[in-house]
């Protein structure tokens, strides 16, 4: 029996999962049917540059032989194959997922097993990664979903990502409306793709006192005591949290959120704060540089301006863009890229290892924040951490009772 070695395979790092994945049911072998199963890969936390080199065993638990096996491996963008292997075809599929499809020229009799290596390299941008690997029960190319013949491993690389808050200083007169932009940026070295509540990257925006938010980006929701407290796009609130719809921030990518503020006649203090954190204002562990996590947004009044108290000044004003927004979604099975929201413009930089930052306010991709062999397909549309239900924002993932950072 001759086995052609399969391609370099697998992943290193993690992407956040918003909910459990329902594995495809494994059909029991009937008389005369093969039933291949693949063993689980061990977890790891590789440093950038390290190569993960393990093997898996394919066992035929059916009652018919398998003549030839198609073995597939998919890696998220922070991982890559160390070198090409004969018998494997390589490609890049949706959301910059690297794929190897290897043909194993072997016969696996009922009760017999065959072992094949799985190898991958962690790139400089590796952080939250996942690997899909295996075949189908019949030895043909795997379909969608996971079962005992096609598995998924999530890994968190030994790496960091630096979230940065950027503010803006502008001018206006009392009674005028003025736009001001708050920006969330990832200075790397790791890319971020996380949808698991507390670690979902977010930008908190404190509206400057003396002003009222009359127009709010659709990617921003009012912020309550410890998280989003209303539909995205709602105007007239003192504090907001904005986030990428799929939890993705490539290295060098910026997400800009522009608010329209009305300056009250009685305005004196016009400075507000912008803070890079998470949707629940719990600083992500991967962001170890906190020095650049805060910035200022302000509207300067003329030096000779003297405020006049006005009984018409209210805490609320204007109307928002609506309550639909781009709320974090629950786990789905799609895998298409997202279109930039008009309320969040993005500028991107290049990621390490050949992957390129997106130009949208968010990027789709599977969520892989938990370690294990179950989860969302790499090409699936990201799972939702929250959904707009009945006009309110309801988060499906329970928050951890963790102390917030200053």
C-alpha positions as CSV (number, residue, x, y, z in Angstrom):
1,X,0.0,0.0,0.0
2,X,1.4,3.3,-1.1
3,X,0.5,6.6,0.6
4,X,1.3,9.8,-1.0
5,X,2.1,12.3,1.8
6,X,-0.5,15.1,2.0
7,X,0.2,18.8,2.1
8,X,1.5,21.0,4.8
9,X,-1.5,21.6,6.9
10,X,-3.3,23.3,9.8
11,X,-3.6,26.4,11.8
12,X,-2.4,28.4,14.8
13,X,-4.4,31.0,16.7
14,X,-8.0,31.7,17.5
15,X,-11.1,33.6,16.1
16,X,-14.0,34.2,18.4
17,X,-17.1,32.0,18.4
18,X,-20.4,33.4,19.3
19,X,-22.1,30.0,19.9
20,X,-21.9,26.3,19.6
21,X,-21.7,24.7,16.1
22,X,-24.0,21.8,15.3
23,X,-22.0,19.1,13.8
24,X,-23.3,17.3,10.8
25,X,-24.8,13.9,11.9
26,X,-22.5,11.0,11.2
27,X,-24.3,8.3,9.3
28,X,-23.8,4.8,10.6
29,X,-22.1,2.5,8.2
30,X,-24.5,0.2,6.4
31,X,-23.6,-3.1,4.9
32,X,-21.2,-2.5,2.0
33,X,-20.5,1.2,3.0
34,X,-17.2,2.8,4.1
35,X,-17.0,5.0,7.1
36,X,-13.8,7.0,7.5
37,X,-13.1,8.8,10.8
38,X,-10.1,11.1,11.5
39,X,-8.3,11.5,14.8
40,X,-8.2,14.8,16.6
41,X,-5.1,17.0,16.5
42,X,-3.5,18.2,19.7
43,X,-3.8,21.9,20.6
44,X,-0.9,24.3,20.7
45,X,0.0,28.0,21.1
46,X,2.8,28.5,18.6
47,X,5.0,31.6,18.4
48,X,5.2,33.4,15.0
49,X,7.6,31.6,12.8
50,X,7.1,28.2,14.5
51,X,5.9,25.1,12.5
52,X,3.2,22.8,13.8
53,X,4.0,19.3,12.7
54,X,1.7,16.5,13.8
55,X,-0.1,13.5,12.2
56,X,-3.7,12.3,12.2
57,X,-5.0,8.8,11.6
58,X,-7.8,7.9,9.2
59,X,-9.6,4.7,10.2
60,X,-12.2,2.9,8.2
61,X,-15.0,1.8,10.6
62,X,-17.3,0.8,7.7
63,X,-17.8,-2.5,5.9
64,X,-16.4,-1.6,2.5
65,X,-12.9,-0.6,1.4
66,X,-12.0,3.0,0.4
67,X,-10.0,3.3,-2.8
68,X,-8.2,6.6,-2.6
69,X,-8.8,9.5,-0.1
70,X,-9.2,13.2,-0.7
71,X,-7.7,14.9,2.4
72,X,-8.4,18.6,2.8
73,X,-6.9,21.2,5.0
74,X,-7.9,24.9,5.5
75,X,-6.0,27.6,7.4
76,X,-7.0,31.0,8.6
77,X,-5.0,33.9,7.3
78,X,-2.5,34.0,10.2
79,X,-1.2,30.5,9.1
80,X,0.4,29.1,6.0
81,X,1.7,25.9,4.6
82,X,5.5,25.6,5.1
83,X,6.2,24.2,1.6
84,X,4.2,22.5,-1.2
85,X,3.8,18.8,-1.1
86,X,3.5,16.5,-4.2
87,X,0.0,15.3,-4.7
88,X,-1.6,18.4,-3.2
89,X,-3.3,21.4,-4.9
90,X,-3.1,24.8,-3.2
91,X,-5.5,27.8,-3.4
92,X,-6.8,30.7,-1.4
93,X,-10.5,30.8,-0.9
94,X,-12.9,33.3,0.6
95,X,-11.8,35.5,3.5
96,X,-8.2,34.7,2.7
97,X,-8.4,31.1,3.8
98,X,-5.5,29.0,2.5
99,X,-6.5,25.5,1.3
100,X,-4.7,22.3,0.4
101,X,-6.5,19.4,-1.3
102,X,-4.3,16.3,-1.3
103,X,-5.0,13.0,-3.0
104,X,-3.9,10.0,-1.0
105,X,-3.2,7.1,-3.4
106,X,-4.1,4.3,-1.0
107,X,-6.7,1.6,-0.2
108,X,-8.2,1.6,3.3
109,X,-9.8,-1.8,4.0
110,X,-12.6,-2.1,6.7
111,X,-10.9,-1.9,10.1
112,X,-7.6,-0.6,8.6
113,X,-6.0,2.8,9.2
114,X,-3.6,5.1,7.5
115,X,-1.6,8.0,9.0
116,X,-1.0,11.4,7.3
117,X,0.9,14.4,8.5
118,X,-0.6,17.9,9.1
119,X,1.8,20.8,9.0
120,X,1.4,24.6,9.2
121,X,3.4,27.6,10.0
122,X,2.4,30.5,12.3
123,X,3.0,33.8,10.5
124,X,3.9,37.1,12.1
125,X,0.3,38.1,12.0
126,X,-1.0,34.9,13.7
127,X,-3.2,35.4,16.7
128,X,-6.7,33.8,16.6
129,X,-6.6,31.0,14.2
130,X,-8.3,27.8,13.1
131,X,-7.6,24.7,11.0
132,X,-10.1,22.4,9.2
133,X,-8.8,19.0,8.3
134,X,-10.0,15.6,7.1
135,X,-12.1,14.0,4.5
136,X,-15.7,12.5,4.1
137,X,-17.0,9.2,5.3
138,X,-16.5,7.8,1.8
139,X,-13.1,9.3,1.3
140,X,-14.3,12.0,-1.1
141,X,-13.9,15.7,-0.6
142,X,-15.6,16.9,2.5
143,X,-18.8,19.0,2.4
144,X,-20.0,21.7,4.8
145,X,-20.1,21.2,8.5
146,X,-18.1,18.9,10.8
147,X,-18.4,15.3,11.8
148,X,-15.9,12.5,12.8
149,X,-14.4,12.5,9.4
150,X,-13.8,16.3,9.0
151,X,-12.8,18.3,12.1
152,X,-11.8,21.7,13.2
153,X,-9.1,22.9,15.6
154,X,-8.8,26.4,17.0
155,X,-5.6,27.8,18.4
156,X,-4.4,31.0,20.0
157,X,-0.9,32.0,18.9
158,X,1.6,33.3,21.4
159,X,1.3,36.9,20.0
160,X,-0.4,40.3,20.5
161,X,-2.4,42.9,18.7
162,X,-2.3,46.6,19.5
163,X,-5.7,48.4,19.5
164,X,-5.4,52.2,19.0
165,X,-7.9,54.9,19.5
166,X,-7.8,58.0,17.3
167,X,-9.8,61.2,18.0
168,X,-10.4,64.5,16.2
169,X,-10.3,68.2,17.1
170,X,-12.6,70.5,15.2
171,X,-14.4,73.9,15.6
172,X,-18.0,75.1,15.6
173,X,-20.3,77.9,16.9
174,X,-23.1,77.4,19.5
175,X,-26.2,76.1,17.8
176,X,-24.3,74.6,14.9
177,X,-24.0,71.0,13.9
178,X,-20.5,69.6,13.4
179,X,-19.2,66.2,12.4
180,X,-16.5,64.5,14.4
181,X,-14.8,61.2,13.6
182,X,-13.6,58.5,16.1
183,X,-11.3,55.8,14.8
184,X,-10.3,52.3,15.9
185,X,-7.0,50.9,14.5
186,X,-5.0,47.7,14.8
187,X,-1.3,48.3,14.8
188,X,-0.6,44.5,15.1
189,X,1.5,42.5,14.9
190,X,-1.4,40.1,15.1
191,X,-4.7,40.4,13.2
192,X,-8.0,40.1,15.2
193,X,-11.0,38.1,14.3
194,X,-13.2,37.6,17.4
195,X,-16.9,37.5,18.1
196,X,-17.0,36.1,21.6
197,X,-18.6,38.9,23.6
198,X,-16.0,40.3,26.0
199,X,-13.1,40.1,23.5
200,X,-15.0,41.5,20.5
201,X,-13.0,44.6,19.6
202,X,-14.9,47.8,20.1
203,X,-14.5,51.6,20.3
204,X,-16.2,53.5,23.1
205,X,-17.1,57.1,22.3
206,X,-18.0,59.6,25.1
207,X,-20.0,62.4,23.5
208,X,-18.5,65.8,24.5
209,X,-20.5,67.6,27.2
210,X,-22.3,70.6,25.8
211,X,-23.2,68.7,22.6
212,X,-25.9,66.3,21.5
213,X,-25.4,63.4,19.0
214,X,-28.0,64.0,16.3
215,X,-26.7,61.5,13.8
216,X,-25.0,58.3,14.8
217,X,-23.2,55.6,12.7
218,X,-25.2,52.4,12.1
219,X,-22.3,50.4,13.6
220,X,-22.6,52.2,17.0
221,X,-25.0,51.5,19.8
222,X,-25.7,53.4,23.1
223,X,-23.5,52.1,25.9
224,X,-25.0,51.4,29.2
225,X,-23.4,50.3,32.5
226,X,-21.4,47.5,31.1
227,X,-22.3,47.0,27.4
228,X,-24.6,48.0,24.5
229,X,-28.0,49.2,25.8
230,X,-30.1,49.9,22.7
231,X,-30.4,49.7,19.0
232,X,-27.5,50.8,16.8
233,X,-27.9,54.2,15.2
234,X,-29.9,55.7,18.1
235,X,-29.3,59.4,18.6
236,X,-29.2,61.6,21.7
237,X,-27.2,59.3,24.0
238,X,-24.2,60.4,26.1
239,X,-22.0,57.3,25.3
240,X,-21.7,54.8,22.5
241,X,-19.8,51.7,21.6
242,X,-18.9,50.9,17.9
243,X,-17.6,47.6,16.6
244,X,-16.9,45.8,13.3
245,X,-19.8,43.6,12.4
246,X,-17.7,40.4,12.1
247,X,-15.2,41.2,14.8
248,X,-12.3,41.5,12.3
249,X,-9.5,44.0,12.4
250,X,-6.6,43.2,10.0
251,X,-3.1,44.5,10.8
252,X,-3.0,48.2,9.8
253,X,-6.7,48.4,9.3
254,X,-8.7,51.5,10.6
255,X,-12.4,51.7,11.2
256,X,-13.7,55.3,11.2
257,X,-17.0,56.2,12.9
258,X,-18.4,59.7,12.2
259,X,-20.9,61.4,14.5
260,X,-22.8,64.6,13.8
261,X,-23.0,66.7,17.0
262,X,-25.1,69.8,17.7
263,X,-23.4,72.3,20.0
264,X,-25.8,73.6,22.7
265,X,-26.1,77.4,23.2
266,X,-24.9,76.9,26.8
267,X,-21.9,74.8,25.8
268,X,-18.7,75.2,27.8
269,X,-16.8,71.9,27.9
270,X,-16.7,70.2,24.4
271,X,-14.1,67.5,25.0
272,X,-15.1,63.8,24.9
273,X,-13.1,60.6,25.1
274,X,-12.5,57.8,22.7
275,X,-11.4,54.4,24.0
276,X,-10.2,51.3,22.2
277,X,-11.3,48.3,24.2
278,X,-14.0,45.6,23.7
279,X,-17.8,45.8,23.2
280,X,-18.1,45.4,27.0
281,X,-15.3,47.7,27.9
282,X,-13.1,44.9,29.1
283,X,-9.6,45.3,27.7
284,X,-8.7,42.3,25.6
285,X,-5.8,40.3,27.0
286,X,-4.0,40.3,23.6
287,X,-3.7,44.1,23.7
288,X,-0.7,44.5,26.0
289,X,0.0,48.1,25.1
290,X,-2.6,50.3,26.8
291,X,-0.7,53.6,26.3
292,X,-2.5,54.4,23.1
293,X,-6.0,53.1,24.0
294,X,-7.5,56.5,24.7
295,X,-7.8,59.7,22.6
296,X,-9.9,63.0,22.7
297,X,-12.6,64.2,20.4
298,X,-13.5,67.9,20.8
299,X,-15.3,70.8,19.3
300,X,-13.6,74.1,20.0
301,X,-15.6,77.2,20.5
302,X,-14.3,80.7,19.4
303,X,-12.0,82.3,22.0
304,X,-14.4,85.2,22.4
305,X,-17.5,83.0,22.7
306,X,-19.6,83.4,25.9
307,X,-22.2,80.8,26.5
308,X,-25.8,81.9,27.1
309,X,-28.0,79.6,29.2
310,X,-30.9,78.3,27.1
311,X,-34.0,76.6,28.6
312,X,-34.4,74.8,25.3
313,X,-31.2,72.9,25.7
314,X,-32.1,69.2,26.1
315,X,-30.3,66.0,26.7
316,X,-31.7,64.5,23.6
317,X,-32.0,65.8,20.1
318,X,-32.2,64.8,16.4
319,X,-32.8,61.4,15.0
320,X,-30.4,58.6,14.3
321,X,-29.8,56.5,11.2
322,X,-32.2,53.9,12.5
323,X,-31.9,50.8,14.7
324,X,-30.9,48.1,12.2
325,X,-27.1,48.6,12.3
326,X,-24.6,45.9,11.9
327,X,-25.0,44.0,15.2
328,X,-22.6,41.0,15.8
329,X,-24.4,38.0,14.4
330,X,-24.8,34.5,15.7
331,X,-22.9,31.7,14.1
332,X,-23.8,31.1,10.5
333,X,-22.6,29.0,7.7
334,X,-21.8,31.4,5.0
335,X,-18.4,32.8,4.0
336,X,-18.8,35.9,1.9
337,X,-17.1,39.1,2.4
338,X,-19.0,42.1,3.8
339,X,-19.7,45.4,2.2
340,X,-18.5,48.5,4.0
341,X,-21.1,50.3,6.0
342,X,-21.6,53.9,5.0
343,X,-21.2,54.8,8.6
344,X,-17.8,53.1,9.1
345,X,-15.1,53.7,6.5
346,X,-12.0,51.6,6.6
347,X,-8.4,52.0,5.5
348,X,-6.3,49.0,5.5
349,X,-2.7,47.9,5.6
350,X,-1.0,44.7,4.5
351,X,-1.0,41.7,6.8
352,X,2.1,39.5,7.1
353,X,2.4,36.3,5.1
354,X,0.7,37.5,1.9
355,X,-2.8,38.3,3.3
356,X,-4.2,41.7,2.7
357,X,-6.4,43.8,5.0
358,X,-10.0,44.4,3.9
359,X,-11.4,47.7,2.8
360,X,-14.7,47.2,4.6
361,X,-15.7,48.3,8.1
362,X,-15.9,44.6,8.8
363,X,-14.7,41.3,7.4
364,X,-16.4,37.9,7.4
365,X,-14.9,34.8,8.7
366,X,-15.5,32.0,11.1
367,X,-15.3,32.6,14.8
368,X,-12.7,30.4,16.5
369,X,-12.2,31.7,20.0
370,X,-12.7,28.4,21.9
371,X,-10.2,25.5,21.7
372,X,-11.7,22.3,20.5
373,X,-12.7,20.3,17.4
374,X,-16.1,21.9,17.0
375,X,-16.9,25.4,15.8
376,X,-17.9,27.5,12.8
377,X,-16.7,26.7,9.3
378,X,-13.8,28.9,8.3
379,X,-15.8,30.0,5.3
380,X,-19.0,30.5,7.3
381,X,-20.4,34.0,7.9
382,X,-19.4,34.9,11.4
383,X,-21.6,34.0,14.3
384,X,-23.6,36.6,16.0
385,X,-22.7,37.8,19.5
386,X,-25.9,39.9,19.4
387,X,-29.1,40.4,17.5
388,X,-31.6,43.2,17.3
389,X,-34.8,41.8,18.7
390,X,-38.0,43.8,19.1
391,X,-36.1,47.1,18.7
392,X,-33.7,46.2,21.5
393,X,-30.2,44.8,21.4
394,X,-30.0,41.3,22.9
395,X,-26.6,39.6,23.4
396,X,-26.7,35.8,23.3
397,X,-23.3,35.3,24.9
398,X,-23.1,35.6,28.7
399,X,-20.5,38.1,29.8
400,X,-17.7,37.3,32.2
401,X,-17.7,39.1,35.6
402,X,-14.3,40.7,34.9
403,X,-13.0,44.0,36.2
404,X,-13.0,46.7,33.6
405,X,-9.8,48.4,32.7
406,X,-9.5,52.2,33.4
